[in-house]
Amino acid sequence: MAATWIGCASARACELALVLAVDVSGSVDPSEYRLQMEGLGAALGDSAVTEALVVAQAKVMLLQWTGVSRQKVSVPWTHVTDFETADALAARVHDAPREWRSFSTAIGEAVGSALTQFDAVPECKRRVIDVSGDGVSNEGVPPERMKAAALHRGVTINGLAIAASEIELVEYYRDNLIVGPGSFAMEALTFEDYPTRIRQKLLREITKQVASLN
């Protein structure tokens, strides 16, 4: 039964291209960075998330971002065709070294960089940018100016606001960042809440759920 199911999944086309865009700006201290990477890696390795990725034959990449001109692909596009590939992706994300430590928060620039990454995966039917961060944009192109560009490219932007020091951050994300069919923003009250919330967020965006999880 399992072999038949995996064979059917691997024969399908890519249903989802997903950019995981993680904030590594100066407001994120080393322990908070590790909470993000370890939480994201654990979420990607969760059995329900793994199964959803394989069923979708998803292509996933990790993008670290902070200020203007500081966006870096830490894990390139990975085609999740089976459970072994999913486990390897989770491990790479979990162990990804930090690219920057002391720069501003340029959400619009991160979105712009993420949008260009989809040129490499035109075959995927659905395109999503998963933005997580702990502050409002304070440098570069405002994120609200990137909404039209995302819609033009057929890209949905979802957000996970880590409200440790910005209590109304999720409202800011809803007003200025998210866009596209079924787009949503979720809140993690602290970095310690991030692992649970990112798992919920991944399941929602991979399976294209529309019911509220906020």
Solvent accessible surface area in square Angstrom, and as a share of the most:
residue,aa,sasa,rsa
1,M,204,0.91
2,A,70,0.54
3,A,84,0.65
4,T,90,0.53
5,W,85,0.30
6,I,51,0.26
7,G,39,0.38
8,C,81,0.48
9,A,5,0.04
10,S,59,0.38
11,A,90,0.69
12,R,104,0.38
13,A,60,0.46
14,C,5,0.03
15,E,44,0.20
16,L,0,0.00
17,A,0,0.00
18,L,0,0.00
19,V,0,0.00
20,L,2,0.01
21,A,0,0.00
22,V,3,0.01
23,D,1,0.00
24,V,0,0.00
25,S,1,0.00
26,G,41,0.40
27,S,69,0.44
28,V,3,0.02
29,D,61,0.32
30,P,88,0.55
31,S,70,0.45
32,E,38,0.17
33,Y,7,0.02
34,R,75,0.27
35,L,51,0.26
36,Q,0,0.00
37,M,0,0.00
38,E,73,0.33
39,G,3,0.03
40,L,2,0.01
41,G,4,0.04
42,A,65,0.50
43,A,3,0.03
44,L,1,0.00
45,G,37,0.35
46,D,37,0.19
47,S,92,0.59
48,A,41,0.31
49,V,0,0.00
50,T,8,0.04
51,E,86,0.39
52,A,13,0.10
53,L,0,0.00
54,V,0,0.00
55,V,50,0.29
56,A,9,0.07
57,Q,1,0.01
58,A,0,0.00
59,K,34,0.15
60,V,0,0.00
61,M,2,0.01
62,L,0,0.00
63,L,1,0.01
64,Q,0,0.00
65,W,1,0.00
66,T,0,0.00
67,G,0,0.00
68,V,54,0.31
69,S,95,0.62
70,R,79,0.29
71,Q,44,0.20
72,K,92,0.39
73,V,48,0.28
74,S,25,0.16
75,V,2,0.01
76,P,69,0.43
77,W,52,0.18
78,T,25,0.15
79,H,72,0.32
80,V,0,0.00
81,T,40,0.23
82,D,41,0.21
83,F,69,0.29
84,E,128,0.57
85,T,34,0.20
86,A,1,0.00
87,D,81,0.42
88,A,55,0.43
89,L,2,0.01
90,A,9,0.07
91,A,53,0.41
92,R,123,0.45
93,V,1,0.00
94,H,69,0.31
95,D,97,0.50
96,A,4,0.03
97,P,99,0.62
98,R,31,0.11
99,E,60,0.27
100,W,56,0.20
101,R,144,0.53
102,S,91,0.59
103,F,78,0.32
104,S,39,0.25
105,T,8,0.05
106,A,0,0.00
107,I,0,0.00
108,G,1,0.01
109,E,41,0.19
110,A,0,0.00
111,V,0,0.00
112,G,20,0.19
113,S,22,0.14
114,A,0,0.00
115,L,5,0.02
116,T,72,0.42
117,Q,44,0.19
118,F,0,0.00
119,D,95,0.49
120,A,72,0.56
121,V,4,0.02
122,P,90,0.56
123,E,85,0.38
124,C,6,0.03
125,K,143,0.61
126,R,51,0.19
127,R,50,0.18
128,V,1,0.01
129,I,0,0.00
130,D,3,0.02
131,V,0,0.00
132,S,2,0.01
133,G,1,0.01
134,D,7,0.03
135,G,10,0.10
136,V,53,0.31
137,S,23,0.15
138,N,105,0.54
139,E,66,0.30
140,G,42,0.41
141,V,47,0.27
142,P,48,0.30
143,P,3,0.02
144,E,79,0.35
145,R,167,0.61
146,M,30,0.13
147,K,48,0.20
148,A,73,0.57
149,A,37,0.29
150,A,0,0.00
151,L,98,0.49
152,H,165,0.73
153,R,89,0.32
154,G,54,0.52
155,V,0,0.00
156,T,12,0.07
157,I,1,0.01
158,N,4,0.02
159,G,0,0.00
160,L,0,0.00
161,A,0,0.00
162,I,1,0.00
163,A,8,0.06
164,A,56,0.43
165,S,89,0.57
166,E,64,0.29
167,I,148,0.75
168,E,120,0.54
169,L,1,0.01
170,V,7,0.04
171,E,81,0.36
172,Y,49,0.19
173,Y,0,0.00
174,R,92,0.33
175,D,100,0.52
176,N,30,0.16
177,L,1,0.00
178,I,29,0.15
179,V,20,0.11
180,G,20,0.19
181,P,104,0.65
182,G,47,0.46
183,S,31,0.20
184,F,10,0.04
185,A,1,0.01
186,M,0,0.00
187,E,47,0.21
188,A,0,0.00
189,L,114,0.57
190,T,55,0.32
191,F,6,0.03
192,E,121,0.54
193,D,53,0.27
194,Y,1,0.00
195,P,44,0.28
196,T,83,0.48
197,R,42,0.15
198,I,2,0.01
199,R,84,0.31
200,Q,55,0.24
201,K,0,0.00
202,L,0,0.00
203,L,33,0.17
204,R,15,0.05
205,E,3,0.02
206,I,7,0.04
207,T,67,0.39
208,K,116,0.49
209,Q,76,0.34
210,V,121,0.69
211,A,69,0.53
212,S,83,0.54
213,L,64,0.32
214,N,95,0.49
